[in-house]
């Protein structure tokens, strides 16, 4: 076989996009086809009725149930925050002071005087549009599709959820970023470019309240510290982090490609949606920055399809063993190879930029534009 078809990261200066907002569980959709939405418009409510959690106030305060009504600091019907003190009891002589906190945000729905317990009903979870545009499709309980004109920058790997902010170039494409380069002016911004080989600079980014960092690469150890755990290369996007991070090239202190950097230079100062969610397995999800543009619908470029790859084509490896490594296809053997797992797959022989020759399953390759 002399050729294969591979996907590649999309770096598009502008085309029509359809972003689908899928409901992870049954929910109530709040928009209709033809409606214009902004990035923060609530398009659906997940678990609209909420769920109940019982709090044993009498047990927590170590008091008889008849004393609970007087110990409550909030009345039935009040909204409460997660961790908020909802009841307090002080001894007559002031020897102790006990508190009961709300385990979640919600509404104090009911008090049971006989048992000294209260119930809190959780608030619905709002699913927002993420991007501004026009709602073009609604499937009740399943999804909302939103159309917009936008530039698109996809990454190879990322962490963190979704955010919105202004694109802001920091330093030159290959310039090291230091903590002194980050200041209050970067609050609420999506910082793009530079070489981030100093974890103190990333700490500073968090301190000033930046939304995200988009760069060529980060050291894996720094990405783990940002995510708050050791991350794999399978599925991300639910990390407990306030800093969304998108890598466009791979792991290590790698500068962003010139092609990507030139596009971001043209878009500097524009508002953008950013997501660090990644899924490298089946049903691929790419981390991305979506920059809304005012495009004429009939003149927007079509969605690119998989590229044809021959011997001599540059590719990037997305399997865990050589994740992010760049190389050139030197052979596409017809015969299947048996992997350590026992499965038989077709492979490609790839000469890495380091000079090493590796055999890689074709499904673990993607097109790379040098």
Backbone torsions as a table, in degrees:
resi	resn	phi	psi	omega
1	UNK	NA	123.4	-174.0
2	UNK	-95.7	-2.3	-179.5
3	UNK	-153.5	157.3	174.7
4	UNK	-139.2	166.5	179.0
5	UNK	-114.9	123.7	-176.5
6	UNK	-126.7	147.7	169.9
7	UNK	-78.0	163.6	175.3
8	UNK	-143.4	161.5	175.9
9	UNK	-63.5	137.3	180.0
10	UNK	-93.6	126.4	172.6
11	UNK	-122.9	95.7	-171.0
12	UNK	-115.7	129.4	177.2
13	UNK	-73.3	-11.3	177.3
14	UNK	161.6	127.7	174.4
15	UNK	-163.7	173.1	176.2
16	UNK	-80.6	131.2	179.4
17	UNK	-116.5	150.8	167.8
18	UNK	-117.9	113.1	176.8
19	UNK	-101.7	125.7	-179.7
20	UNK	-100.7	129.2	176.7
21	UNK	-105.5	100.0	-177.6
22	UNK	-89.4	140.2	177.7
23	UNK	-84.9	119.1	-179.6
24	UNK	-67.8	-19.4	174.3
25	UNK	-147.0	170.7	-178.4
26	UNK	-56.9	139.4	-177.9
27	UNK	-156.4	-176.7	-176.7
28	UNK	-112.4	116.0	179.9
29	UNK	-78.8	137.5	-171.6
30	UNK	-110.9	3.9	-177.2
31	UNK	-125.8	173.2	-177.1
32	UNK	-137.9	156.9	178.9
33	UNK	-57.8	137.3	-178.0
34	UNK	93.6	-13.8	-179.4
35	UNK	-75.3	137.8	173.6
36	UNK	-86.7	136.2	-178.9
37	UNK	-128.3	155.4	171.4
38	UNK	-101.1	171.5	-175.2
39	UNK	-60.9	-28.8	-176.8
40	UNK	-101.3	9.3	176.9
41	UNK	-66.4	132.9	176.1
42	UNK	-75.7	116.7	-179.2
43	UNK	-98.7	-19.0	178.7
44	UNK	-158.5	153.6	173.8
45	UNK	-112.5	120.1	178.1
46	UNK	-87.1	137.1	-176.8
47	UNK	50.4	59.5	-172.3
48	UNK	-59.3	-27.6	179.0
49	UNK	-85.4	-9.3	-177.8
50	UNK	71.2	-179.1	174.7
51	UNK	-133.4	156.6	-175.3
52	UNK	-96.1	141.3	171.3
53	UNK	-131.1	132.3	-178.9
54	UNK	-94.1	134.3	178.1
55	UNK	-116.6	121.2	-179.5
56	UNK	-86.3	85.1	-175.6
57	UNK	-64.2	-42.6	-178.5
58	UNK	-59.3	-43.1	-179.4
59	UNK	-67.9	-42.4	-177.9
60	UNK	-65.3	-41.1	-179.5
61	UNK	-84.7	-10.7	-179.1
62	UNK	58.9	51.0	179.4
63	UNK	-133.3	160.6	174.7
64	UNK	-63.2	150.8	-177.3
65	UNK	-60.8	-28.5	-178.0
66	UNK	-68.1	-18.2	180.0
67	UNK	-90.2	-8.7	-175.6
68	UNK	-62.9	-44.6	-179.2
69	UNK	-55.0	-37.9	179.5
70	UNK	-75.6	-23.1	-178.9
71	UNK	-83.1	-18.7	-178.1
72	UNK	-67.6	136.2	176.6
73	UNK	-98.0	-11.9	177.7
74	UNK	-124.5	146.6	-180.0
75	UNK	-101.5	163.9	179.4
76	UNK	-57.1	132.0	-178.0
77	UNK	100.8	-13.3	-179.7
78	UNK	-77.0	146.3	170.4
79	UNK	-79.7	140.8	177.7
80	UNK	-129.5	154.2	178.5
81	UNK	-100.6	155.3	176.3
82	UNK	-62.1	127.1	-179.9
83	UNK	87.0	-3.9	179.9
84	UNK	-71.6	141.6	176.6
85	UNK	-73.1	118.2	-179.1
86	UNK	-106.4	-13.1	178.3
87	UNK	-153.2	147.1	-179.4
88	UNK	-145.8	142.9	177.6
89	UNK	-136.5	124.5	176.5
90	UNK	-110.4	138.2	177.4
91	UNK	-70.1	158.2	-177.5
92	UNK	-58.5	-40.7	-178.9
93	UNK	-89.9	3.0	179.4
94	UNK	71.4	24.9	-178.5
95	UNK	-77.4	-26.2	177.9
96	UNK	-147.7	160.7	-178.1
97	UNK	-141.6	105.7	-177.1
98	UNK	-106.0	146.9	-178.4
99	UNK	-129.2	151.0	174.8
100	UNK	-122.7	127.3	-176.4
101	UNK	-110.5	151.5	178.2
102	UNK	-71.8	129.6	-179.6
103	UNK	-74.6	-13.1	-178.8
104	UNK	-160.2	167.5	174.9
105	UNK	-79.8	144.0	179.5
106	UNK	168.3	-154.4	-179.0
107	UNK	-119.1	131.1	174.9
108	UNK	-71.2	105.8	-168.3
109	UNK	-92.7	-36.4	-173.8
110	UNK	-155.9	146.7	175.0
111	UNK	-116.2	134.4	177.1
112	UNK	-112.1	93.2	-176.0
113	UNK	-59.3	-31.4	-176.3
114	UNK	-68.7	-29.9	-177.5
115	UNK	-109.8	-13.1	-177.9
116	UNK	74.5	25.1	179.2
117	UNK	-111.2	156.5	173.3
118	UNK	-129.3	157.6	173.5
119	UNK	-116.0	141.3	176.7
120	UNK	-119.4	127.9	177.6
121	UNK	-98.7	125.9	-177.7
122	UNK	-66.5	156.6	177.7
123	UNK	-83.4	150.5	174.8
124	UNK	-61.1	150.0	176.5
125	UNK	-93.4	124.5	-177.3
126	UNK	-84.8	127.7	171.2
127	UNK	-99.6	117.8	-175.0
128	UNK	-97.6	165.3	-172.7
129	UNK	-66.3	-31.6	-179.4
130	UNK	78.6	-41.1	178.2
131	UNK	-132.1	152.2	173.5
132	UNK	-80.4	146.3	178.6
133	UNK	167.4	-158.7	-178.4
134	UNK	-113.5	131.3	175.1
135	UNK	-70.9	121.0	-177.4
136	UNK	-112.1	-13.4	-179.6
137	UNK	-156.0	141.0	176.5
138	UNK	-135.4	127.6	171.0
139	UNK	-117.9	109.1	-175.1
140	UNK	-51.9	130.8	178.2
141	UNK	75.2	1.9	-175.4
142	UNK	-126.8	-59.6	-173.9
143	UNK	-157.3	162.2	171.3
144	UNK	-129.1	128.6	178.1
145	UNK	-105.6	131.8	-177.3
146	UNK	-122.8	129.0	179.3
147	UNK	-103.5	139.2	176.4
148	UNK	-156.4	159.3	169.6
149	UNK	-92.2	134.6	-174.7
150	UNK	-162.8	155.6	163.5
151	UNK	-85.7	152.4	-175.9
152	UNK	-136.4	129.4	174.1
153	UNK	-123.0	113.4	178.4
154	UNK	-98.4	148.9	177.3
155	UNK	-111.8	169.4	178.1
156	UNK	-85.9	-28.9	-177.4
157	UNK	-157.9	150.4	179.7
158	UNK	-159.9	170.1	173.8
159	UNK	-138.4	159.6	178.4
160	UNK	95.9	169.7	-177.0
161	UNK	-90.1	-128.0	-175.6
162	UNK	-116.5	150.9	178.3
163	UNK	-153.1	175.5	-178.0
164	UNK	-144.7	135.6	179.0
165	UNK	-177.9	-176.0	-178.5
166	UNK	-92.0	132.3	176.1
167	UNK	-66.7	135.5	-176.8
168	UNK	-142.7	113.8	176.7
169	UNK	-70.7	137.5	176.4
170	UNK	-123.1	113.1	178.8
171	UNK	69.5	-175.7	177.0
172	UNK	-83.3	169.2	-176.5
173	UNK	-57.3	-40.0	-175.9
174	UNK	-105.9	7.6	-175.7
175	UNK	-81.9	132.7	175.1
176	UNK	-63.9	137.8	178.6
177	UNK	-98.1	129.0	178.8
178	UNK	-116.4	162.5	-176.7
179	UNK	-59.6	-30.1	179.9
180	UNK	-68.4	-16.9	179.7
181	UNK	-81.0	-10.7	-175.8
182	UNK	-107.8	132.1	-178.3
183	UNK	-144.3	-176.3	-178.3
184	UNK	-57.7	-24.5	-179.8
185	UNK	-66.6	-12.4	-179.5
186	UNK	-95.6	3.4	177.7
187	UNK	-61.6	131.6	179.0
188	UNK	76.8	6.6	-175.9
189	UNK	-100.8	160.1	170.7
190	UNK	-102.9	108.4	-173.7
191	UNK	-86.1	130.1	-172.6
192	UNK	-127.2	137.2	171.9
193	UNK	98.7	-171.7	178.8
194	UNK	74.5	172.9	176.4
195	UNK	-114.5	116.2	-174.4
196	UNK	-100.1	83.8	178.0
197	UNK	-109.9	16.4	-178.8
198	UNK	-127.2	111.0	-176.8
199	UNK	-65.4	-26.3	177.3
200	UNK	-60.8	-34.2	178.2
201	UNK	-66.2	-39.5	177.4
202	UNK	-67.2	-36.8	175.5
203	UNK	-61.9	-41.2	179.2
204	UNK	-64.4	-37.4	178.2
205	UNK	-59.6	-42.1	177.2
206	UNK	-64.4	-42.4	-177.0
207	UNK	-61.1	-38.9	-177.0
208	UNK	-83.3	-9.2	175.8
209	UNK	86.0	30.3	174.3
210	UNK	-68.1	152.0	-177.4
211	UNK	-79.3	-43.7	-171.7
212	UNK	-158.2	163.5	170.9
213	UNK	-125.2	126.6	173.9
214	UNK	-117.0	119.0	-175.5
215	UNK	-148.0	173.0	179.8
216	UNK	-63.7	-51.2	-178.5
217	UNK	-162.1	162.0	174.6
218	UNK	-134.1	154.6	172.5
219	UNK	-65.5	140.3	-177.8
220	UNK	-56.8	-38.2	-178.6
221	UNK	-63.3	-36.5	179.3
222	UNK	-71.3	-36.7	177.7
223	UNK	-65.2	-38.2	176.3
224	UNK	-61.9	-40.4	-179.6
225	UNK	-68.4	-36.0	176.4
226	UNK	-64.8	-43.7	-177.6
227	UNK	-73.9	-19.9	-178.5
228	UNK	82.7	10.5	178.5
229	UNK	-164.8	166.8	174.4
230	UNK	-76.4	119.6	-175.3
231	UNK	-101.5	148.9	172.7
232	UNK	-92.6	-172.0	-179.9
233	UNK	-109.7	24.5	-177.3
234	UNK	-95.4	-73.7	-175.9
235	UNK	-131.6	129.6	176.1
236	UNK	-134.2	177.6	177.2
237	UNK	124.8	-10.3	-178.5
238	UNK	-117.3	22.6	-178.9
239	UNK	-70.5	151.6	178.3
240	UNK	-85.4	72.7	-178.0
241	UNK	-138.6	147.2	177.6
242	UNK	-95.5	-1.1	-178.3
243	UNK	-116.8	109.7	175.3
244	UNK	-75.1	136.8	-177.6
245	UNK	-132.4	130.2	179.1
246	UNK	-125.1	124.5	176.5
247	UNK	-103.7	126.5	-178.4
248	UNK	-93.0	-16.1	-175.6
249	UNK	-119.2	-45.6	-178.2
250	UNK	157.8	-164.5	-178.6
251	UNK	-85.7	140.7	-179.4
252	UNK	115.7	171.2	-179.9
253	UNK	-80.3	75.4	-174.4
254	UNK	-107.5	129.8	175.4
255	UNK	-68.0	153.6	174.5
256	UNK	-65.5	146.9	178.3
257	UNK	-62.1	150.9	-179.0
258	UNK	-60.7	-38.0	-179.6
259	UNK	-60.9	-47.2	-179.9
260	UNK	-66.7	-43.0	-177.0
261	UNK	-64.0	-39.9	179.2
262	UNK	-62.1	-40.5	179.1
263	UNK	-63.8	-44.6	-179.0
264	UNK	-65.9	-34.7	176.4
265	UNK	-57.2	-42.0	-179.7
266	UNK	-67.8	-26.2	-175.7
267	UNK	-102.0	3.9	-178.2
268	UNK	-54.9	131.1	179.5
269	UNK	95.1	-9.3	178.1
270	UNK	-83.5	155.6	175.2
271	UNK	-77.1	145.6	-177.0
272	UNK	-148.0	152.2	168.6
273	UNK	-97.0	140.5	-178.4
274	UNK	-135.1	142.9	179.0
275	UNK	-140.7	136.3	177.1
276	UNK	-97.5	-0.4	-176.4
277	UNK	-61.6	131.9	-177.0
278	UNK	-134.8	139.0	170.8
279	UNK	-142.7	108.6	-175.3
280	UNK	-89.5	-10.1	-178.5
281	UNK	-86.8	-158.2	180.0
282	UNK	-57.6	142.2	-175.8
283	UNK	73.1	54.5	-171.1
284	UNK	-57.0	133.0	173.8
285	UNK	-123.1	128.1	-178.8
286	UNK	-103.2	141.0	167.7
287	UNK	-65.9	152.6	-170.3
288	UNK	-159.3	163.2	164.8
289	UNK	-125.8	126.1	179.5
290	UNK	-112.0	118.7	-176.4
291	UNK	-110.9	104.0	-176.6
292	UNK	-59.7	135.9	178.2
293	UNK	-132.2	157.9	177.7
294	UNK	-92.6	90.0	-177.4
295	UNK	-105.2	145.2	171.2
296	UNK	-74.1	123.6	-172.4
297	UNK	-56.6	-37.0	-175.7
298	UNK	-79.7	-7.9	-176.3
299	UNK	-116.6	4.7	-180.0
300	UNK	-73.3	140.9	179.8
301	UNK	-62.5	147.8	179.3
302	UNK	-71.9	161.8	177.3
303	UNK	-67.2	124.6	-179.9
304	UNK	-68.7	145.4	177.8
305	UNK	-97.3	-176.4	177.8
306	UNK	-60.2	143.5	-178.8
307	UNK	-89.2	147.1	175.3
308	UNK	-82.6	129.9	-174.8
309	UNK	-117.8	130.4	178.4
310	UNK	-117.9	175.9	169.9
311	UNK	-59.1	130.4	-177.0
312	UNK	101.4	-7.3	179.9
313	UNK	-80.6	133.4	175.4
314	UNK	-72.8	138.2	-179.0
315	UNK	-137.3	166.0	174.7
316	UNK	-123.5	141.0	-178.8
317	UNK	-92.8	134.7	-179.3
318	UNK	-120.4	16.3	172.8
319	UNK	-85.6	154.0	-174.1
320	UNK	-57.1	-35.5	-173.4
321	UNK	-64.3	-41.9	-179.1
322	UNK	-123.3	36.3	-171.5
323	UNK	-54.8	125.4	176.9
324	UNK	86.5	-6.9	-178.4
325	UNK	-68.6	140.8	-178.7
326	UNK	-105.2	142.1	177.7
327	UNK	-161.8	-170.3	-178.2
328	UNK	-127.3	135.4	178.1
329	UNK	-68.5	125.3	179.4
330	UNK	-112.8	-14.3	177.4
331	UNK	-162.7	147.6	177.0
332	UNK	-128.0	77.3	-175.0
333	UNK	-64.0	147.0	-179.3
334	UNK	-75.9	-37.2	-173.7
335	UNK	-71.6	148.0	177.3
336	UNK	-81.4	153.5	-179.2
337	UNK	-118.0	138.2	178.1
338	UNK	-86.8	122.4	180.0
339	UNK	-83.2	172.6	178.8
340	UNK	-61.5	-27.2	179.8
341	UNK	-75.9	-11.5	-178.5
342	UNK	98.3	-13.4	179.8
343	UNK	-78.1	148.4	179.1
344	UNK	-106.4	126.0	-175.7
345	UNK	-137.2	159.6	171.3
346	UNK	-84.8	141.7	-175.1
347	UNK	-123.5	170.0	171.9
348	UNK	-125.8	140.5	173.7
349	UNK	-87.7	121.2	-175.4
350	UNK	-122.0	126.5	173.3
351	UNK	-90.9	110.6	-179.5
352	UNK	-69.1	158.8	178.0
353	UNK	-60.7	-23.2	177.9
354	UNK	-75.7	-11.0	-178.7
355	UNK	103.2	-14.8	-178.3
356	UNK	-72.5	140.2	176.2
357	UNK	-101.0	124.6	-178.5
358	UNK	-129.9	151.3	174.6
359	UNK	-103.3	122.0	-172.1
360	UNK	-125.9	132.3	172.1
361	UNK	-53.8	137.9	-175.0
362	UNK	-62.7	-28.4	178.1
363	UNK	-69.6	-12.1	179.9
364	UNK	-101.7	21.8	178.2
365	UNK	-120.8	151.5	170.0
366	UNK	-140.8	154.9	179.9
367	UNK	-64.5	141.2	178.4
368	UNK	-126.4	124.6	178.4
369	UNK	-93.5	110.9	-179.5
370	UNK	-73.7	NA	NA
